[in-house]
Structure formats: C-alpha cells, structure tokens
C-alpha cells in the first residue's frame, strides 16, 4: 500500500493559528495514541528551543559529542557537522524565531570547504540537513549548487567492481578500500537530490547500485544486520560481515539498524522500488521486536548484557523517524505507534532537563561502545533526529518543506 504526499500531510489541516496542529488533528492523522503523545513531544521541543537559545549563540564550531555534559567541538565538522545547523533549522521551524534562521546559515557556511572532500562517505550527513535544507527554506541557489558539488565528490567513492560506495579512507588509501557500512545508506539521499536538481541520472544510479548491494549483503534472515561488510576492492568479490561499533560481526548494532530502516525507506520514496520498501520493513520488524519495554534501544541488540546494557537514545531517535516514514509509505499504523512510544520515551526519560550544566538536549547516547568512546553521553545527531521526529508528528508540513517527504 502506498500513501500519497497529501495524505502524509493531512494533519496540517488541523493546525492552530501558531502553526502547531491540535491534538485532535494529530490523532486523526496518526491513529489511536497520537493525541496522548502530543503534550510530551511539544514539551520536549519547547525544552530544546530554550536550551538552544541559551547555548547556540556561543557556539562557533561543530559539536561532536559531550564531555562532562559540555560540547566538544570540531572546526571542520568531522562527519557530524551537518547536524548542528540542521538542529538549528528544526528549532527555527518549531519556534519561528529568526535567531535560529541566522545561526543555521552562519553554521552551514562553515562547511563550504567540505564540498570538495572526497575522503569521506558522510557528505550526505554533512550537506543534507544543512545546505539542502538551507536551500529549501531560503530559496538561495548557492546552497543548492553547493549540495550538488558535494554529491559530485561523493560519487567519486563508488567502486564499480563491487557496486558500492566505499565508507572510509582517502581514495588512494588501500586500507578499508572494500569496506561498506550500514551508515552509508543515509548518505544516498544527497545523490537522489542531485539527480532531481540536475536531471543527470548518474548520481541516482550510484545511489541505487549501492542500495541494491547493501540490501543483498546486510540483512540476515531475521532482519538483523551487521555494522560492516567487506569486499575485495579489486574484484568486488564479497568477503563477509564485520563490525567496528557493534559487539561482534554476528551482532546487531542498534544505530546501524536504525540507519537502515530510515535509509531504505528513503530510497523507496526516491525510486518507487518495492524491494527497498521490503528491506526497510524487514529491518524495522526486527528492531521493533528487539526493543525493551522502556522503548529506548540498547546500544547493540545482541550484546551479552542486553536488554540491561548501556542505551543509545540516538538510535531511538533515528529509528522513530524511519518508522514514521515507513508508516506513511505502507499505511501501517503499528509502525507509527512504535515511533510515538519511542519519541515519548526519549522525551520523558532521556532529556538533559535535570542538569544545569548540560549544553545538549538528549542524554543517554552511545557513540562507540567497543572503543569505550562516548558511553551514554550527548551526541549532535541525537538532538537533531529527536527534533526531526517530533516535528514529523507535530508539524509535518514544515518538515516536508525542510527535508522533502515526497514519494514517487
């Protein structure tokens, strides 16, 4: 079953004078349980805006994570630079406060040199929530042009022998030359954007080829996935699964699973390919079944101490966004209901409300458990995707305007 863009945005018909939909309108669009989530989600978004009002004017670089509740920064953005301007855009959409509009543009401009960076697959993370959204909300064509330049850099990482985008390492570095990771599926929408804007199918071709390879090698029979898959870079022959951020090659790193749910659903929306939708559903069904009763994902669904191991709220935020998208694409309200439970749980149990020191919005995120790097801290993508998920529920027309929720 396919749901039209208009149906996805029906909730806006019940919007109040301030632009926020009524609880009745949200319930009408999302089925039973939506209305009961609204107060918690609205309170969380309001808290995020107030936190950003206090912190954002003093931020001159890109947050990469927290240490003792204070942001640690990167000057060039590392792989997460797009999420800070993206979070400011979300705050602007919710509050309509022009200060966030100004700060988002100022932050995004600092990413300009990265348009030509061929050493990373994360150009979608860097340029979609920052530059693509800037173009969609301002109409200034320089943002659109820059995002297309970034897409041109990304496709240089395509390996035609194995039909995949290389994840890590400079193009002339033989180390990791045949390695792909689950995260890359989220970078493909930048390529779809470039093809739509230029009419040149080369970008989308690379995105589709990578997604087809990923759906062939990542999902196991039960719908779980490893973090990494390796190929021989010279021949494209498969070597096998591996991991870096998961517990083991046979485990299921929760944030990687969430990237897959969101990313394969997006690829379905951009292509109409039912196989991508089927893959997204397989991954979603496994992840939903693996959630514990508190609806905050453990860092790895197959770690020995799960479901009592450390949490990753950022995995929950990404997963909720993907499930909302998947619900709209399939018409299945159960996906939406799980997304609402996750967003409500994050809003009620994972915010930094009780700390006067905290500079971030979302706590209990885990970056890389095996490396003992960032265990239940705050991460910029946790903040970004929580706000995106909340606004998908409360202000879907605004989110569509910012990131494009349309379906072929």
TAJOJO-V814109 format. One record per pair of residues at least 4 apart in sequence whose ideal C-beta (glycine too) atoms are under 8 Angstrom apart, sorted by the first residue. I is the first residue (numbers start at 1). GAP is how many residues later the second one is. D is the distance in Angstrom with one decimal. If there is no record, write none. Layout:
I|GAP|D  I|GAP|D
This chain:
1|329|5.9  1|330|4.1  2|327|6.7  2|329|7.7  2|405|6.8  3|4|4.7  3|5|6.0  3|325|5.0  3|326|6.4  3|327|7.7  3|328|5.5  3|404|7.4  4|4|7.2  4|403|7.2  5|4|6.5  5|395|7.3  5|400|6.6  5|401|4.8  5|402|6.1  6|4|6.9  7|321|7.5  8|320|4.6  8|388|6.4  8|392|7.4  8|397|5.8  8|399|7.9  9|387|5.2  9|388|5.2  9|391|6.0  9|396|7.6  10|18|7.4  10|19|5.2  11|4|7.9  11|10|5.1  11|14|5.2  11|15|5.7  11|17|7.1  11|18|3.6  11|19|7.4  11|385|5.4  12|9|6.6  12|13|7.7  12|383|7.9  12|384|6.3  12|385|4.3  13|12|6.6  14|7|5.0  14|8|5.0  14|10|6.1  14|11|2.1  14|12|7.5  14|14|6.6  14|15|8.0  15|4|5.8  15|5|6.7  15|6|4.9  15|7|7.6  15|10|6.8  15|382|7.8  16|4|5.5  16|5|7.0  16|6|5.9  19|77|7.2  19|376|6.6  19|379|7.2  20|22|7.1  20|374|5.8  20|375|6.4  21|4|4.1  21|5|5.2  21|8|7.9  21|373|6.2  21|374|7.1  22|4|7.1  23|4|6.2  23|11|7.9  23|12|4.1  23|15|4.6  23|16|7.9  24|4|6.3  24|11|6.7  25|4|6.5  26|4|5.9  26|8|4.7  26|9|6.0  26|11|7.9  26|12|5.5  26|367|6.3  26|368|6.9  27|4|7.4  27|5|7.4  27|7|4.6  27|8|3.8  29|5|7.0  29|367|7.6  30|4|3.5  30|303|7.3  30|306|5.3  30|310|7.1  30|363|7.0  31|302|4.2  31|305|6.4  31|306|6.8  32|301|8.0  32|305|7.6  33|4|6.5  33|304|5.3  33|307|5.8  33|308|7.9  34|4|7.1  34|302|7.5  34|306|6.2  34|359|7.0  37|4|5.5  37|303|4.5  37|304|7.9  37|306|6.7  37|307|4.9  37|356|7.0  38|4|5.9  38|355|7.6  38|356|7.0  39|4|6.1  40|4|6.4  40|304|4.9  40|307|4.6  40|308|5.7  41|4|6.4  41|302|5.9  41|303|6.9  41|306|5.8  41|349|4.7  41|352|5.8  41|353|6.1  42|4|6.3  42|348|7.9  42|352|6.3  43|4|6.3  43|304|7.0  44|4|6.4  44|299|8.0  44|302|7.6  44|303|3.6  44|307|6.2  44|342|7.1  44|346|6.1  45|4|6.5  45|49|5.0  45|342|6.5  45|345|5.0  45|346|7.1  45|349|6.9  46|4|6.5  46|48|7.9  47|4|6.2  47|304|6.1  47|306|6.4  47|314|7.1  48|4|6.2  48|39|8.0  48|42|7.8  48|43|6.5  48|46|7.7  48|313|4.6  48|335|7.1  48|338|7.5  48|339|5.7  49|4|6.3  49|42|5.1  49|45|5.8  49|46|4.7  49|48|7.4  50|4|6.7  51|4|6.1  51|301|7.3  51|307|7.8  51|308|7.7  51|309|7.6  51|310|5.4  52|4|4.7  52|35|7.0  52|36|6.8  52|39|4.9  52|48|6.9  52|309|7.6  53|4|7.9  53|44|7.6  53|46|7.4  55|4|6.5  55|16|7.7  55|304|4.9  56|32|6.3  56|35|7.8  56|43|7.9  56|44|7.3  56|47|5.3  57|42|7.6  57|46|7.1  59|4|6.9  59|12|7.1  59|14|7.6  59|25|7.1  59|48|7.7  60|13|8.0  61|12|3.8  61|13|6.3  61|14|5.2  61|49|7.7  62|11|6.1  62|12|4.9  62|13|7.4  62|14|7.6  62|15|4.3  62|16|7.0  62|18|6.7  62|19|4.3  62|22|5.2  62|45|7.5  62|48|7.4  62|318|7.6  63|8|4.1  63|9|7.2  63|10|6.0  63|17|7.6  63|21|5.6  63|296|7.9  63|297|7.4  63|317|4.8  64|7|7.9  64|8|5.7  64|9|6.7  64|10|4.9  64|14|5.4  64|16|5.5  64|315|7.9  64|316|6.8  65|6|7.7  65|7|5.6  65|302|6.0  65|309|5.1  65|312|5.6  65|313|6.9  65|314|5.3  65|315|7.4  66|4|6.0  66|5|5.8  66|6|6.7  66|292|7.6  66|293|6.8  66|294|5.5  66|311|4.8  66|312|4.2  66|313|7.8  67|5|5.3  67|310|7.4  68|289|7.5  69|283|7.2  69|286|5.8  69|288|4.5  69|289|4.4  69|290|6.7  69|291|7.5  69|309|7.3  70|287|7.0  70|289|5.5  71|288|4.9  71|289|6.7  71|307|7.9  74|4|4.3  74|6|7.6  74|7|6.9  76|5|7.0  76|37|7.2  76|38|6.7  77|4|2.0  77|5|7.2  77|33|7.3  77|34|5.6  77|37|6.3  77|49|6.2  79|41|6.2  79|43|3.9  79|46|6.0  79|47|7.1  80|4|7.8  80|45|6.8  80|299|7.6  80|300|5.0  80|301|6.2  81|4|8.0  81|29|7.6  81|30|5.4  81|33|7.0  81|45|5.3  81|49|7.3  82|4|5.6  82|29|6.9  82|43|5.3  82|44|4.4  82|45|6.0  82|46|6.6  82|47|4.6  82|48|4.2  82|49|7.8  83|4|6.0  83|42|7.2  83|46|6.1  83|297|4.1  83|298|5.0  83|300|7.2  83|301|4.2  84|4|6.7  84|23|5.5  84|296|5.7  85|4|6.4  85|18|8.0  85|19|4.6  85|20|7.7  85|22|4.1  85|23|4.3  85|26|7.7  85|44|6.9  85|45|4.2  85|48|7.8  85|49|7.4  86|4|6.6  86|18|7.9  86|43|2.9  86|44|5.8  86|47|6.4  86|298|4.9  86|302|7.8  87|4|6.5  87|274|8.0  87|293|6.9  87|296|5.1  87|297|4.7  87|300|6.2  88|4|6.4  88|12|4.8  88|15|5.1  88|16|3.8  88|19|6.4  89|4|6.5  89|11|7.3  89|15|4.9  89|40|7.1  89|41|8.0  89|44|5.1  89|45|7.6  89|48|6.7  89|313|6.0  90|4|6.5  90|294|6.8  90|297|3.8  90|298|6.1  90|301|6.1  90|312|7.8  91|4|5.8  91|6|7.3  91|9|4.4  91|296|7.1  92|4|7.1  92|5|6.5  92|6|7.7  92|8|3.7  92|9|4.9  92|12|6.3  92|45|7.8  93|298|6.0  93|302|6.3  93|305|4.4  93|306|7.2  93|308|8.0  93|309|6.3  94|293|7.3  94|297|6.3  94|300|7.8  94|301|6.9  94|304|8.0  95|5|6.5  97|4|7.8  98|4|6.2  99|4|6.2  100|4|6.0  101|4|6.8  101|36|7.8  102|4|6.3  103|4|6.2  104|4|6.2  104|26|7.7  104|30|6.9  105|4|6.5  105|29|6.3  105|33|7.5  106|4|7.6  107|4|7.9  107|23|7.3  108|22|4.2  108|23|5.8  108|26|5.3  108|35|7.4  111|4|7.7  111|15|5.9  111|16|6.9  111|19|5.9  111|20|7.1  112|34|6.7  113|4|7.5  114|9|7.3  114|12|5.6  114|13|7.6  114|36|7.2  115|12|7.4  115|31|5.3  115|34|4.3  115|35|4.7  115|38|6.6  116|33|7.0  116|37|5.7  117|6|6.9  117|33|8.0  117|36|6.0  118|35|5.0  118|38|4.9  118|39|6.7  118|52|7.6  118|53|5.6  119|50|7.2  119|51|4.6  119|52|7.2  120|6|7.9  120|48|7.8  121|33|6.9  121|36|5.8  121|44|5.5  121|45|6.7  121|46|5.0  121|47|7.4  121|60|8.0  121|62|7.7  121|63|5.1  121|66|5.7  122|4|5.9  122|61|7.5  122|65|6.2  123|4|5.7  123|27|4.6  123|28|7.2  123|30|6.0  123|31|4.5  123|64|6.2  123|67|6.1  124|4|5.2  124|30|7.1  124|62|6.0  124|63|3.0  124|64|6.6  124|65|6.0  124|66|3.9  124|67|7.6  125|4|7.5  125|61|6.5  125|62|6.2  125|256|7.9  126|4|6.8  126|24|6.9  127|4|4.5  127|5|6.4  127|19|7.2  127|20|4.9  127|23|4.3  127|24|8.0  127|63|5.9  128|4|4.7  128|5|7.2  128|19|7.4  128|61|5.9  128|62|5.2  128|65|7.2  128|275|7.3  129|4|5.6  129|255|6.4  129|274|7.3  130|4|6.4  131|4|6.5  131|12|4.7  131|13|7.8  131|15|5.2  131|16|4.4  131|19|7.3  132|4|6.3  132|11|7.3  132|12|7.6  132|15|4.9  132|58|7.1  132|61|5.8  132|271|7.5  133|4|6.0  133|269|4.9  133|270|6.2  134|4|5.7  134|6|7.0  134|9|4.1  135|4|7.1  135|5|6.5  135|6|7.1  135|8|3.7  135|9|4.2  135|12|6.8  136|265|6.2  136|266|5.8  136|267|7.4  136|268|6.9  137|264|6.7  137|265|6.0  138|5|6.9  140|4|7.9  141|4|6.0  142|4|6.3  143|4|6.5  144|4|6.6  144|53|6.2  145|4|6.5  146|4|6.6  147|4|6.6  147|43|6.6  147|46|6.4  147|47|7.2  148|4|6.7  148|45|7.8  148|46|4.8  148|49|6.0  148|50|6.2  149|4|6.9  150|4|6.5  150|40|6.4  151|4|6.6  151|39|5.1  151|40|5.3  151|42|7.0  151|43|3.6  151|52|5.3  152|4|7.4  152|42|7.4  152|51|8.0  154|11|7.1  154|33|6.6  154|36|6.4  154|37|6.5  154|52|7.9  155|10|7.9  155|36|6.7  155|47|6.8  155|48|6.0  155|51|4.7  156|15|6.6  157|8|5.0  157|9|4.7  157|14|6.9  158|6|7.4  158|7|5.5  158|8|7.8  158|48|4.8  158|51|7.5  158|52|7.3  159|4|7.3  159|5|5.5  159|6|7.4  159|7|5.8  159|18|7.9  159|19|7.4  159|72|7.5  159|74|6.1  159|77|6.8  161|72|7.2  161|73|6.8  161|74|5.9  161|75|3.5  162|16|6.7  162|51|6.7  162|69|4.3  162|70|7.7  162|71|7.1  162|73|7.9  162|74|3.3  162|75|7.8  162|76|7.9  163|46|4.4  163|47|6.9  163|49|6.9  163|50|4.8  163|73|6.9  164|16|4.8  164|45|7.6  164|46|5.3  164|49|4.7  164|50|7.4  164|67|6.7  165|15|6.9  165|19|5.5  165|22|7.4  165|41|6.8  165|45|4.8  166|5|7.9  166|10|7.4  166|11|6.3  166|12|7.5  166|13|6.9  166|14|7.1  166|67|7.6  167|9|6.9  167|12|5.2  167|13|5.4  167|14|4.5  167|16|7.3  167|17|5.8  167|61|7.9  168|8|4.5  168|11|6.1  168|13|7.7  169|4|4.1  169|6|5.6  169|7|4.5  169|8|6.6  169|10|8.0  173|4|7.1  174|59|7.8  177|56|3.9  178|52|5.5  178|53|4.0  178|54|5.7  178|55|3.8  178|61|7.0  179|49|6.1  179|50|7.7  179|51|5.4  179|52|7.8  179|63|7.8  180|4|6.0  180|30|7.6  180|33|7.3  180|34|6.8  180|37|7.9  180|48|7.3  180|49|5.4  180|50|7.9  180|51|7.2  181|46|6.0  181|47|5.3  181|48|7.8  181|63|7.5  181|75|7.3  182|32|7.6  182|36|6.3  182|43|5.9  182|44|7.8  182|45|5.8  182|46|7.9  182|71|7.5  182|74|3.6  182|75|7.4  182|77|5.1  182|78|5.4  183|4|7.5  183|73|6.7  183|76|5.2  184|4|7.2  184|26|6.6  184|30|7.3  185|25|7.8  185|26|6.4  185|29|5.8  185|74|5.8  185|75|5.9  185|77|7.9  185|78|3.0  185|79|6.3  185|82|7.2  186|73|5.1  186|76|6.4  186|77|4.7  186|80|7.8  187|4|7.8  188|4|6.5  188|19|4.0  188|22|6.4  188|23|6.1  188|75|6.6  188|78|7.3  188|79|6.2  189|4|6.2  189|18|7.9  189|74|7.9  189|77|5.2  189|78|7.9  189|81|6.8  190|4|6.6  191|4|6.7  191|12|4.1  191|13|6.1  191|15|5.8  191|16|4.0  192|4|6.5  192|11|7.2  192|12|5.5  192|15|5.7  192|74|7.9  192|75|7.7  192|78|4.1  192|79|7.8  193|4|6.2  193|211|7.9  194|4|5.9  194|6|7.4  194|9|4.1  194|10|7.9  195|4|7.4  195|5|6.1  195|6|5.5  195|7|7.4  195|8|4.4  195|9|3.8  195|12|8.0  198|5|7.5  201|4|5.5  202|4|6.8  203|4|6.6  204|4|6.1  204|66|7.3  204|67|7.5  205|4|6.3  206|4|6.3  207|4|6.2  207|60|7.0  207|63|7.6  208|4|6.3  208|59|7.4  208|63|6.2  208|65|7.5  209|4|6.5  210|4|6.2  211|4|6.2  211|52|7.7  211|53|7.0  211|56|4.8  211|65|6.2  212|4|6.4  212|63|7.8  213|4|6.4  214|4|5.3  214|15|7.9  214|46|7.9  215|4|6.5  215|49|6.8  215|60|6.7  215|61|6.9  215|64|4.4  217|12|4.7  217|21|6.3  217|24|7.7  218|7|4.5  218|8|6.8  218|11|6.2  218|23|8.0  218|42|6.8  219|4|6.0  219|5|7.6  219|6|5.8  219|41|7.8  219|60|6.1  219|63|5.6  219|64|6.4  220|4|5.0  220|5|6.8  222|64|5.8  223|59|4.0  223|60|5.5  223|61|7.8  223|62|5.5  223|63|3.3  223|64|7.8  224|28|4.0  224|33|7.0  224|62|5.0  224|66|7.9  224|77|6.9  224|78|7.3  225|27|6.1  225|28|8.0  225|31|6.2  225|32|5.7  225|35|5.8  225|58|6.6  226|15|3.8  226|16|6.7  226|17|5.7  226|20|6.6  226|23|5.4  226|24|7.3  226|25|7.4  226|26|7.5  226|27|7.8  226|30|7.8  227|15|7.4  227|16|4.3  227|17|5.9  227|18|5.4  227|19|4.3  227|26|4.6  227|29|4.8  228|13|6.6  228|14|4.1  228|15|5.4  228|16|5.9  228|21|7.5  229|9|7.3  229|10|8.0  229|11|7.2  229|12|5.4  229|13|7.0  230|8|7.8  230|9|4.1  230|10|6.3  230|11|7.8  230|12|5.6  231|5|5.8  231|6|6.5  231|7|5.6  231|8|6.0  232|4|6.7  232|5|4.5  232|6|7.9  232|7|6.3  240|9|7.5  241|8|4.6  241|9|7.6  242|7|5.0  243|4|7.2  243|5|6.0  243|6|5.1  243|8|6.7  243|10|6.7  243|127|7.9  244|124|7.6  244|126|7.4  245|8|5.3  245|10|7.5  245|11|7.1  245|122|7.9  245|123|5.1  245|124|7.2  245|125|6.6  245|126|7.9  246|5|4.8  246|6|6.9  246|7|3.4  246|10|6.8  246|54|5.3  246|124|7.5  247|4|3.9  247|6|7.5  247|53|4.4  247|55|6.2  247|56|4.4  247|57|7.5  247|122|7.6  247|123|7.1  248|54|7.7  250|52|7.1  251|49|5.1  251|50|7.3  251|51|3.9  251|52|6.5  252|4|7.6  252|5|5.7  252|34|7.4  252|38|7.3  252|48|6.4  252|49|4.3  252|50|5.1  253|4|6.8  253|46|7.3  253|47|5.2  254|4|6.4  254|33|7.3  254|36|7.8  254|43|4.1  254|44|6.3  254|45|6.0  254|46|6.1  254|47|5.6  254|58|5.6  254|61|4.0  254|65|7.7  255|4|6.5  255|42|7.9  255|44|7.8  255|57|5.8  255|59|6.2  255|60|4.0  255|63|6.4  256|4|6.6  257|4|6.7  257|26|5.9  257|29|7.1  257|30|5.0  257|44|7.1  257|58|7.5  257|62|7.5  258|4|6.4  258|29|6.9  258|39|7.5  258|57|4.8  258|58|7.7  258|60|3.9  258|61|3.9  258|64|6.2  259|4|5.5  259|59|6.4  260|4|5.8  260|19|7.6  260|20|7.4  260|23|4.6  261|4|6.5  261|19|5.6  261|22|4.9  261|23|4.9  261|26|6.4  261|57|7.9  261|58|6.0  261|61|3.6  261|62|6.7  261|65|6.6  262|4|6.4  262|56|5.8  262|57|7.6  262|59|5.7  262|60|3.3  262|63|6.6  263|4|6.5  263|59|7.8  264|4|6.6  264|12|5.0  264|13|7.4  264|15|4.6  264|16|3.8  264|19|6.8  265|4|6.6  265|11|7.6  265|12|6.9  265|15|4.3  265|57|5.7  265|60|4.5  265|61|4.9  265|64|5.9  266|4|6.3  266|59|7.0  267|4|6.0  267|6|7.0  267|9|4.4  268|4|7.1  268|5|6.1  268|6|7.3  268|8|4.1  268|9|4.0  268|12|6.4  268|61|6.1  268|139|7.8  269|56|7.3  269|60|6.6  269|136|7.6  269|137|7.0  269|138|4.5  269|139|6.9  270|138|7.0  271|5|6.6  271|137|6.7  272|135|7.7  272|136|4.2  273|4|7.4  274|4|6.1  275|4|6.4  276|4|6.5  277|4|6.5  277|49|8.0  277|52|6.1  277|53|7.0  278|4|6.6  279|4|6.5  280|4|6.1  280|42|7.3  280|46|5.6  280|49|7.8  281|4|6.1  281|45|6.8  281|49|6.9  282|4|6.8  283|4|6.3  284|4|6.0  284|38|7.0  284|39|6.2  284|42|5.7  284|51|6.4  285|4|6.4  286|4|6.2  286|15|7.9  287|4|6.9  287|10|7.6  287|14|7.3  287|32|6.0  288|35|7.7  288|47|7.7  288|50|5.3  290|7|7.8  290|11|4.2  291|4|5.8  291|6|6.5  291|47|7.4  291|51|7.7  292|4|7.5  292|6|6.8  292|14|8.0  292|15|3.9  294|51|6.1  294|55|7.0  295|21|7.0  295|43|7.7  295|46|4.7  295|47|4.9  295|49|7.6  295|50|3.9  296|15|4.9  296|17|5.9  296|20|5.4  296|46|7.6  296|49|5.5  296|50|6.7  296|53|6.6  296|54|6.3  296|68|6.8  297|4|7.4  297|14|6.7  297|15|5.6  297|16|7.9  297|18|4.3  297|19|5.0  297|22|6.7  298|5|6.6  298|8|4.4  298|9|5.4  298|10|7.8  298|11|5.0  298|12|7.2  298|13|6.0  298|14|7.2  299|4|6.6  299|10|6.3  299|11|5.4  299|12|6.7  299|13|4.5  299|16|7.3  299|67|4.5  299|70|4.9  300|6|6.6  300|9|7.3  300|69|7.0  301|5|6.1  302|4|6.7  303|6|4.9  303|66|7.7  304|5|7.9  305|4|4.1  310|56|5.4  310|59|6.5  310|65|5.7  310|66|5.3  311|39|7.8  311|53|4.8  311|55|6.8  311|65|6.3  312|4|7.2  312|52|7.5  312|53|5.8  312|54|4.3  313|4|6.4  313|33|5.5  313|37|4.3  313|49|5.3  313|50|6.9  313|51|4.4  313|52|5.0  313|69|5.5  313|73|7.7  314|4|6.4  314|48|7.1  314|51|4.2  314|52|7.7  314|65|5.2  314|67|5.4  314|68|3.6  314|71|6.8  315|4|6.0  316|4|6.2  316|26|4.8  316|29|7.1  316|30|5.5  316|34|7.7  317|4|6.8  317|25|7.8  317|26|7.7  317|29|6.2  317|45|7.0  317|64|7.6  317|65|5.7  317|67|7.9  317|68|3.7  317|69|4.3  317|71|7.8  317|72|5.8  318|4|6.5  318|63|7.3  318|67|4.9  319|4|6.1  319|20|7.6  319|23|6.3  320|4|6.4  320|19|4.3  320|20|7.9  320|22|4.3  320|23|4.9  320|26|7.6  320|65|7.6  320|69|4.3  321|4|6.5  321|18|7.7  321|64|5.5  321|67|5.5  321|68|4.7  321|71|6.4  322|4|6.0  323|4|6.2  323|12|4.5  323|13|6.8  323|15|5.7  323|16|3.8  323|19|7.5  324|4|6.7  324|11|7.5  324|12|6.1  324|15|4.7  324|65|6.6  324|68|4.9  324|69|7.1  325|4|6.3  325|67|7.9  325|80|7.4  326|4|6.0  326|6|7.4  326|9|4.9  327|4|7.5  327|5|5.6  327|6|6.4  327|7|7.9  327|8|3.9  327|9|3.8  327|12|6.9  328|77|7.4  328|79|7.8  329|78|6.5  330|5|7.0  332|4|7.6  333|4|6.1  334|4|6.6  335|4|6.4  336|4|6.4  337|4|6.6  338|4|6.4  339|4|6.3  339|50|7.0  340|4|6.1  340|53|6.9  341|4|6.2  342|4|6.3  342|47|7.9  343|4|6.1  343|43|7.3  343|46|5.1  343|47|6.1  343|50|6.9  344|4|6.0  345|4|5.7  345|5|7.2  346|4|4.5  346|5|7.5  346|16|6.7  346|40|5.8  347|4|6.5  347|39|7.6  347|43|7.4  349|15|7.8  350|12|5.6  350|13|5.7  350|14|4.7  351|10|6.4  351|11|6.3  351|12|6.8  352|6|3.5  352|8|5.9  352|9|6.3  352|10|7.2  352|11|5.1  352|26|6.8  355|8|7.9  358|5|7.1  358|20|7.1  359|19|7.7  360|18|3.2  360|19|7.8  360|20|7.8  360|22|7.5  360|23|5.9  361|17|7.3  361|21|7.6  361|22|4.4  361|25|6.7  361|26|7.6  362|16|5.9  362|17|7.7  362|20|4.0  362|21|5.3  362|24|5.3  363|13|7.1  363|14|7.5  363|15|5.6  364|12|5.0  365|9|7.4  365|11|6.9  365|12|6.0  365|13|5.9  365|14|4.2  365|17|4.2  366|8|6.3  366|9|5.5  366|10|5.8  366|11|7.5  367|6|5.4  367|7|3.1  367|8|7.9  367|10|7.0  367|12|6.0  368|4|7.8  368|5|4.1  368|6|6.2  369|6|6.4  374|5|6.8  378|4|6.3  378|5|7.1  379|4|7.6  380|4|6.2  381|4|5.8  382|4|6.3  383|4|6.6  384|4|6.2  385|4|6.0  386|4|6.4  387|4|6.2  388|4|6.3  388|11|6.7  388|15|7.4  389|4|7.1  390|4|6.0  391|4|4.7  391|5|7.6  391|7|6.2  391|8|4.9  392|4|5.9  392|7|5.2  395|4|6.3  396|4|6.1  396|9|7.2  397|4|6.4  398|4|6.5  399|4|6.1  399|6|6.5  400|4|6.5  400|5|4.3  400|6|7.3
